[in-house]
Amino acid sequence: MIFAALVAVRVIVVAALLYAVVIATTSWAVRARHLNPFGPWPRLVRRASDPVLRVFERRLVQGGGSPQDAPLWLVGAVVVGGLILLSLVRWLVGIESLVSAGPRGWARAFVSVAFSLVMAALVVRVIASWFGISRYRSWMRPVFALTDWIVEPIRRILPSVGMIDFSPMVAWLLLVVLRGFLLGLL
């Protein structure tokens, strides 16, 4: 039953991704003048995508962006939303298996979730640094609080190589090794 639900969610995510990619590709082809905007295919795609794209277009215009970028934002939203949905379903499947697990299973799950949380915060920290997002923003403070304990000591020891900071990569590797070690003990 649960396996069927996981397969159904995967099918839904893949279908949504195909829908978004068709919309984005058609939009690109129309803007690049490979397709006539009044042809049957672009009109069909626009009719099928208008209810969804209007939300993105409105938000982009309010933020000072171009509404022509809405199909790309749709693809990004589907990818991120699909990954979150798949992770949530996989987590729920894991929770159901924990019901029959003993204390050792619960400890393994706790260690795994804690390391996954720190590793996800590390990824957010790195991506935020690419976009120049300040560590003092309210939503970035927890990310830095979760990762400073491992990144900062490595940064003090590891020499910098130009603009590239290897300390998050070394921290990631240390977390993977440490998680494997702890889960092996449990």
N, C-alpha and C positions, 0 to 999 in steps of 0.2 A: 504494500500500500504506500509506504513512504518512498520507496524507490520509484514508483509510478509518479508520485507528486514531484520528485526531483526531476524526472525526465520531462514531465509536462512543463515545469518552470523553464527548463533549458530550451524546449521547443518554442515557448513563448518569447524568451529573450532573443533567440536566433531570428524568429520571425520579425520581431520589432527592429532588430538590427538591419535585416534585409530591407524592411520598409524605409528606414531612415537612410540607408545607403542609396536606394533607388531614388528617393527624393533629392538627396544631395547631388547625385550624379546627373540627374535630369536638370536640376537647377544650374549646375556648372555648364552642362552642354548648351543650355539656352543662353547663358551669359557669354559663353565663348563663341556663340553663333554657329554651333554645329547643328542645332535644332531650331526650327521655327517656333517661336513662343506660342503661335496660334495653331500649331499642328495638333493632331489628335492625341499623341502621347503626352506632350507637356500639359495640355489642358486636362487630360485624365489624371495625371499625377498631381497637378495643382488642385483639382477638385477634391482628390482624396486626402491631400495634405493640408489644405487650408485651415481646418479647425485646430490642428496641432500647431502649425507654424505661426498662426496669429498670436498665440501666447508668447512664443519666442520673439517674434517681430516687435510686439508691444514692449517687452522687457528691454530689448536691445535699443529701441528708439528712446525709451526713458533713460537708459544709461548712456546715451550719446553715441551708440554704435550704429552700424548700418544694418537695416533689415534684410539685406541680401545675404548676410552671414547666418541667418536663422537655420538653414538646413545643416550647416556644419555644427552649430550648437545643438541641434536635435541629435545628430550622430553622437556627439560627446555625451549628452544627457542619457541617451540609450545605453551607451557603453558603461558609464559610471553606474546608472541605475540598475542595469542588468547584473553587473558584478556585485553590487550591494544585495540585490535580491537573491542571487545564487548563494552568496555567503550566508545570508540569513537562513535560507532553507537548509543549507548544509549544517549550520549551527543548530537548527531545530532538530535535525536528524541526530546530531551528536548528543543533544540534550536527552532525547528519548532513549538512546543507548546508555546514558548515565544513570537512568532510573534504576536499572538492574545492576549497575556497577557498585562495588564496595568503596571503602574509603581510599583505597589505592587509586581506583579509577577517577574519583573526584579530585585527588591531589594531582594526578597527571593532567586532568582537564584544566585545573586552576593554573598550573605552571605553563601549560601550552597557551592558554588565553592571555596570561600576563606577558609572556614573551611576544606573542603576536601583536598585542597592543603597543608594546614598546617599539617593535619593528615597523608597525604601521605609522607610528608617530615619527620615526626616523625618516621614512619615505616622504611624509608630509613636510618635514623640516627641509629636506633636500630640495623638493620641488618648489617650496616657498622661497628658498634662497635663489633659485633660478629666476623667479619673477620679482625679486627684490622686496618681498613682503617682510616687514619689520617683525622682529621677535617680540616687540612690545604691544602688538595688536592684541586685543582681548581674546580672540579665538586662537592665537598662536602661543599664548602663555602656557597653557597645559601641554602643548607639544614640546616646548623647550623644557618644561619641568620634568617631563617623562624621559627626555633624552640627554639632558646636560650631564647627568651623573656618569655617563659612559663616553660621550663625545668629547667633553672638555679635557679630561686627563689625557686622552689619546692625542688631541690637538696640541697639547703642551709638549708631548714627547715626539710626535711625528713632525718632521720638517715639512714646511709648505713647498709646493712645487708650482711656482707661478700663481695663477689664479685658481688652480685646482686644489680642492681640499679633500684629501683622502681619508680624513678621520671618520666620516660617516660610513664609508665602505669597510674600514677596519672594525668599526663598532658593530656593523651588521654581521661580519664574519665572527666576531667574538660572541655575539648573541646567538648565532646559529650553533656554534660549538658548545656554548654553555647550556643552551636548551637541550641539545642532544645528550649532553652529559647528565643533566638533571633528570631528564625523562628516562635515561638508562638506569639511573639509580632507583627510580620509582618503579 
